[in-house]
Amino acid sequence: NITRADFSRLAKGRSFTIQCIGHEIDQLNHAYGDVAPGEIAAFFNSAGVLEIAVNAGNAASLLNIRLNTIVRVIFE
């Protein structure tokens, strides 16, 4: 439930790392196709919330993400 507005307000232009079950993402994409098939992408979806996805894959099964999985955003 990390919204684009909250992310932008807290980021203030700083670099960041998104952590989720041993995976780290250090950039935001615009869509699935911004990364190669099988690669992890993070972007704000049409509902305006942070989405962690795998291009041409199922992030839930490939990354073992479940409902209530903790996602941390660390700003530097």
TALIN-V729029 format. One record per helix or strand of 3 or more residues. SS is the DSSP state (~ for helix, > for strand). FROM is the first residue (numbers start at 1). LEN is the number of residues. If there is no record, write none. Layout:
SS/FROM/LEN ; SS/FROM/LEN
//
This chain:
~/4/8 ; >/16/5 ; >/23/3 ; ~/32/3 ; >/40/5 ; >/49/6 ; ~/59/4 ; >/71/5
//
